[in-house]
């Protein structure tokens, strides 16, 4: 029987998220593997991987907050804003940076927009920003809305500090290093980055790529969907309608709490579809 479900991987440093997918395809003997929420090669921690029909859930698995632990080196910056990049500038670090850090962090928590790093996957003028950057092109990405839930300073050292951030999807931790350093009147870059949570999945439940019990660590479709999304329950008629792609009437579905996409379960407890409410009717967004 082929494996299907969601695997929480503790990604090691030095490999891309796509490398993880390729290795899992070989281990699990299936091409149907995809990841949700890319991690940079130098980053470690929670990478959510969907297998088999669970790949249909990918856009919905990591929509909520993420938590990172990061170390930022001050006084030096790189073209990628992390330690994998090429050094581009050095600047003196104020002797009192540690005393000024709390105010700089407090301002970051209030941030509503952020300019992404030029070395990112965002499209600009028809190309990925990182492709343009590697060609030496000069350009400026537009600021994007972001939301910071919390930032906790974990410690300071010689021209560096570490912090724990909880942020919404779309926030760039490398840009955090750039912007906080600027508030401290210097430059900076990320030297270590670990994602400890991609809500609702945590690093404590993550497995290493070489785990011997890899297939047994896969969460079922039903378990993963119920943890990542709001859940609604169909009665027999609702399940028949959903299975055929028809709209479901109010009386045939229960548990809908908002207009967000819900995981729809049939009376037997099987994940049947993803659906949403529109004008008091319920429509299939994606069949499973």
PyMOL commands that set and color helices and strands:
alter all, ss='L'
color gray80, all
select helices_A, chain A and resi 17-28+52-61+97-109+129-134+173-183+203-205+215-217+221-228+236-243+250-252
alter helices_A, ss='H'
color red, helices_A
select strands_A, chain A and resi 5-11+33-36+44-51+66-74+76-78+87-90+113-115+123-124+127-128+143-145+148-157+160-167+188-198+201-202+230-234+253-254+262-265+271-278+281-287
alter strands_A, ss='S'
color yellow, strands_A
deselect
rebuild
show_as cartoon
